[in-house]
Each structure stands twice: as structure tokens, then as C-alpha cells.
Amino acid sequence: MNSPDQSGCGVPLPGPFRLDSSKYKRIFAEKRSVYGRTLVMWVTRGSDAGRRVGVVVSKRTFRRAVDRNRAKRLLREAFRLSRHQMPPDVDVILIARAGIAGKRCQDVMRDFEAACLRAKVWQPSCAPQRCEPA
């Protein structure tokens, strides 16, 4: 069984940074998505957005619950470590793709950063965050 330090994930994402389920429809309706190898990112900007994230992991893609939970942990951790580099008026939904299976936190972070750059919601900073070594 993996403990949080073995999987590369640390502190849980605080409640204010989690997206309410009522906001999902609005973000999907804007039809603004960016694809990566490990994730699909749906983005919206607006005055009511607040640098929050929603994570979706399909049972069809990941049959076992342990795989779904790991994918969710990796996506939340990538967002948690990078949210300070995103503008404050952004809400994001991250959908795990099959390519996330077997990836490390650093790989997911790189893919998340690339997706943010393509979506034009990335503000580079001087001190990049890193995941803990697995």
C-alpha cells in the first residue's frame, strides 16, 4: 500500500480550492479544452472564478478504484503545486486520461504545465515548485 510520501503526493487540497459540482456545467458549456498526454484540461475565466479545480476520473478508463484514486491524487497534487502560477480568475476541470497510469508526479506536473501554457493560463514564476521524489 502506498503512503502519501511514496506516491509523490503530500498535503490534501484545501476545500476553498475545490470546484463545486454546480460549476461543472458552466465550464463544460464554454467548450474550451486543452489535451495533454495524461490529462484533459477544461478552462474558464470569469469574475466568479477563483483558481479552483475539479477532478474527473472515469470508471470506464480506470476499472480499479485504486487506479482512479491515484489518478485523482496526481492531478490534485499537480494543481496544488502550480496554482500560484495561474491567474486568480481561473477555474479548471482536470480529466484523467489512460496515459496517467504508471506516471510519476513530475511527469504529470510537466504535462499540466504544458496544458496551462497552451490554454494561456500560466504565469511563470522565479521559483518553480517540485514534487517530492517518489
Residue frames relative to the residue before (quaternion, step in Angstrom):
aa qw qx qy qz dx dy dz
M 1.0000 0.0000 0.0000 0.0000 0.00 0.00 0.00
N 0.3722 -0.7426 0.5152 0.2114 3.58 -0.90 0.89
S 0.2649 -0.7127 0.6221 0.1868 3.52 -1.01 0.85
P 0.7024 -0.4847 0.2905 0.4328 3.62 -1.15 0.39
D 0.6893 0.4701 -0.3120 0.4543 3.62 0.94 -0.71
Q 0.6248 0.5279 -0.3546 0.4530 3.64 1.13 -0.38
S 0.7158 0.4450 -0.2654 0.4681 3.60 1.01 -0.69
G 0.5393 -0.6371 0.4022 0.3761 3.60 1.23 -0.11
C 0.6117 0.5259 -0.3584 0.4699 3.59 1.24 0.12
G 0.2314 -0.8051 0.5368 0.1010 3.55 -0.97 0.83
V 0.8541 0.0182 0.0517 0.5171 3.51 -0.67 -1.21
P 0.4836 -0.6654 0.4671 0.3244 3.63 -0.93 0.75
L 0.5675 -0.5920 0.4552 0.3469 3.54 -1.24 0.52
P 0.4366 -0.7172 0.4702 0.2720 3.61 -0.69 1.04
G 0.6875 -0.5338 0.3345 0.3612 3.56 -1.19 0.63
P 0.6776 0.5049 -0.3292 0.4213 3.66 0.80 -0.83
F 0.6906 0.4668 -0.2850 0.4732 3.60 1.18 -0.35
R 0.5678 0.5587 -0.3961 0.4568 3.58 1.27 0.11
L 0.4486 -0.7072 0.4920 0.2377 3.53 -0.97 0.93
D 0.4493 -0.6698 0.5203 0.2808 3.58 -0.96 0.87
S 0.5680 -0.6170 0.4194 0.3475 3.57 -1.07 0.72
S 0.6015 0.5765 -0.3639 0.4163 3.61 1.13 -0.49
K 0.6535 0.5311 -0.3088 0.4421 3.63 1.18 -0.44
Y 0.4940 0.6900 -0.4254 0.3145 3.61 1.18 -0.38
K 0.6500 0.5336 -0.3242 0.4331 3.61 0.87 -0.95
R 0.6573 0.5237 -0.3069 0.4465 3.57 0.93 -0.92
I 0.6798 0.4817 -0.2959 0.4672 3.59 0.93 -0.86
F 0.6643 0.4882 -0.3094 0.4740 3.59 0.94 -0.83
A 0.6285 0.5590 -0.3363 0.4236 3.61 1.07 -0.68
E 0.6301 0.5465 -0.3409 0.4337 3.61 1.12 -0.54
K 0.2444 -0.8291 0.4746 0.1661 3.59 1.29 -0.29
R 0.4606 0.6366 -0.4788 0.3916 3.55 0.88 0.95
S 0.1754 0.8014 -0.5459 0.1700 3.57 -0.11 1.29
V 0.1690 -0.7457 0.6389 0.0846 3.51 -1.31 0.58
Y 0.2636 -0.7869 0.5444 0.1221 3.56 -0.87 0.99
G 0.0676 -0.7561 0.6492 0.0467 3.52 -1.17 0.74
R 0.6925 -0.4601 0.3340 0.4440 3.57 -1.25 -0.09
T 0.7935 0.3033 -0.1380 0.5093 3.55 1.01 -0.81
L 0.8128 0.1667 -0.0562 0.5553 3.59 1.20 -0.34
V 0.2373 -0.6793 0.6631 0.2062 3.49 -1.42 0.24
M 0.1396 -0.8071 0.5718 0.0458 3.56 -0.80 1.02
W 0.1440 -0.7523 0.6400 0.0616 3.56 -0.83 1.08
V 0.1041 -0.8287 0.5499 -0.0115 3.56 -0.72 1.09
T 0.0358 0.7599 -0.6489 -0.0125 3.53 -1.20 0.62
R 0.1738 -0.7532 0.6255 0.1061 3.52 -1.17 0.66
G 0.2774 0.7607 -0.5548 0.1913 3.55 -1.04 0.71
S 0.6760 -0.5129 0.3487 0.3980 3.52 -1.29 0.27
D 0.7088 0.4327 -0.2702 0.4873 3.60 1.09 -0.59
A 0.4974 0.6268 -0.4414 0.4061 3.60 1.28 0.03
G 0.0724 -0.8349 0.5456 0.0034 3.55 -1.09 0.61
R 0.6129 -0.5723 0.3513 0.4165 3.59 0.94 0.87
R 0.3852 0.7094 -0.4826 0.3399 3.55 0.85 1.08
V 0.2360 -0.7737 0.5763 0.1166 3.54 -1.27 0.45
G 0.1189 -0.7257 0.6711 0.0937 3.49 -1.29 0.62
V 0.1843 -0.7939 0.5740 0.0793 3.58 -0.96 0.83
V 0.0731 -0.7866 0.6131 0.0046 3.57 -0.91 1.01
V 0.0283 0.7741 -0.6307 0.0470 3.55 -0.87 1.02
S 0.3347 -0.7958 0.4814 0.1511 3.55 -0.53 1.23
K 0.4633 -0.6619 0.5185 0.2798 3.53 -1.05 0.81
R 0.5934 0.5750 -0.3530 0.4389 3.56 1.20 -0.52
T 0.6978 0.4509 -0.2591 0.4925 3.58 1.06 -0.78
F 0.7848 0.1658 -0.0620 0.5940 3.58 0.98 -0.91
R 0.2831 -0.8099 0.4936 0.1421 3.58 -0.16 1.29
R 0.7462 0.3985 -0.2198 0.4858 3.57 0.87 -0.95
A 0.5473 -0.6400 0.4384 0.3141 3.57 -0.98 0.87
V 0.6265 0.5448 -0.3471 0.4361 3.58 1.00 -0.74
D 0.6492 0.5018 -0.3153 0.4767 3.61 1.06 -0.69
R 0.6357 0.5181 -0.3244 0.4714 3.59 1.02 -0.78
N 0.6742 0.4989 -0.2974 0.4562 3.57 0.90 -0.90
R 0.6412 0.5127 -0.3290 0.4667 3.58 0.99 -0.75
A 0.6372 0.5216 -0.3262 0.4642 3.59 0.96 -0.84
K 0.6503 0.5110 -0.3129 0.4670 3.59 0.96 -0.85
R 0.6498 0.5197 -0.3169 0.4552 3.58 0.94 -0.87
L 0.6681 0.5053 -0.3047 0.4534 3.58 0.91 -0.90
L 0.6745 0.4862 -0.3039 0.4651 3.60 0.92 -0.84
R 0.6534 0.5032 -0.3197 0.4665 3.60 0.95 -0.80
E 0.6553 0.5135 -0.3104 0.4588 3.56 0.99 -0.83
A 0.6246 0.5265 -0.3376 0.4677 3.60 0.99 -0.78
F 0.6680 0.4779 -0.3015 0.4842 3.59 0.95 -0.82
R 0.6510 0.5427 -0.3240 0.4204 3.59 0.86 -0.94
L 0.7169 0.4456 -0.2530 0.4727 3.57 0.92 -0.90
S 0.7529 0.3929 -0.2035 0.4872 3.60 1.17 -0.45
R 0.4695 0.7233 -0.4393 0.2519 3.61 1.15 -0.27
H 0.6094 0.5594 -0.3611 0.4305 3.61 1.11 -0.53
Q 0.6749 0.4744 -0.2935 0.4830 3.62 1.23 -0.32
M 0.6067 0.5178 -0.3579 0.4855 3.58 1.28 0.21
P 0.5549 -0.5965 0.4412 0.3764 3.60 -1.09 0.56
P 0.5808 -0.6335 0.3868 0.3343 3.61 -1.08 0.62
D 0.6913 0.4791 -0.2857 0.4592 3.63 1.18 -0.30
V 0.5316 0.6262 -0.3923 0.4140 3.59 1.13 0.68
D 0.0738 -0.7349 0.6714 0.0600 3.53 -1.16 0.80
V 0.1331 -0.8121 0.5680 0.0079 3.56 -0.96 0.91
I 0.1167 -0.7237 0.6705 0.1144 3.54 -1.21 0.64
L 0.1542 -0.7832 0.5996 0.0577 3.56 -0.81 1.05
I 0.1058 -0.7803 0.6156 0.0322 3.55 -0.82 1.06
A 0.3774 -0.7416 0.5115 0.2142 3.57 -0.71 1.09
R 0.2183 -0.7436 0.6184 0.1303 3.54 -1.07 0.84
A 0.6837 -0.4987 0.3387 0.4114 3.57 -1.24 0.40
G 0.5940 0.6089 -0.3511 0.3913 3.60 1.14 -0.55
I 0.5736 0.6056 -0.3827 0.3972 3.60 1.21 -0.28
A 0.5221 0.6491 -0.4085 0.3732 3.59 1.22 -0.43
G 0.8352 0.1802 -0.1588 0.4948 3.54 -0.83 1.03
K 0.5390 0.6180 -0.4118 0.3975 3.62 1.24 0.00
R 0.4170 -0.6753 0.5495 0.2609 3.51 -1.28 0.47
C 0.7029 -0.4705 0.3284 0.4203 3.54 -1.27 0.32
Q 0.6344 0.5402 -0.3358 0.4393 3.62 0.96 -0.81
D 0.6449 0.5236 -0.3187 0.4565 3.59 1.00 -0.80
V 0.6679 0.4851 -0.2929 0.4826 3.56 0.96 -0.90
M 0.6193 0.5420 -0.3384 0.4563 3.60 1.03 -0.75
R 0.6551 0.5077 -0.3126 0.4640 3.60 0.92 -0.87
D 0.6712 0.4898 -0.2938 0.4726 3.56 0.95 -0.88
F 0.6298 0.5257 -0.3269 0.4692 3.59 1.04 -0.76
E 0.6514 0.5106 -0.3102 0.4677 3.58 0.95 -0.86
A 0.6540 0.5069 -0.3118 0.4670 3.60 0.94 -0.86
A 0.6501 0.5024 -0.3170 0.4737 3.60 0.98 -0.80
C 0.6404 0.5160 -0.3234 0.4681 3.60 1.01 -0.78
L 0.6375 0.5195 -0.3281 0.4649 3.59 0.99 -0.76
R 0.6716 0.4850 -0.3009 0.4725 3.60 0.94 -0.84
A 0.6904 0.4520 -0.2725 0.4948 3.59 1.11 -0.66
K 0.3801 -0.7555 0.4485 0.2890 3.58 1.35 -0.08
V 0.5300 0.5910 -0.4369 0.4230 3.57 0.92 0.93
W 0.5357 0.6123 -0.4007 0.4213 3.59 1.11 0.63
Q 0.0809 -0.7684 0.6342 0.0281 3.55 -0.89 0.98
P 0.3152 -0.7839 0.4958 0.2007 3.61 -0.18 1.21
S 0.1741 -0.7722 0.6027 0.1009 3.55 -1.09 0.72
C 0.6480 -0.5386 0.3816 0.3800 3.54 -1.30 0.23
A 0.7875 0.2620 -0.1314 0.5421 3.59 0.96 -0.83
P 0.2107 -0.8001 0.5470 0.1274 3.62 -0.18 1.21
Q 0.4270 -0.6786 0.5407 0.2545 3.56 -1.15 0.71
R 0.1466 -0.7814 0.5997 0.0916 3.56 -1.14 0.60
C 0.4715 -0.6311 0.5318 0.3109 3.50 -1.24 0.51
E 0.5660 -0.5734 0.4707 0.3596 3.52 -1.23 0.48
P 0.5108 -0.6315 0.4631 0.3547 3.64 -0.96 0.66
A 0.4336 -0.7221 0.4851 0.2349 3.55 -0.97 0.88
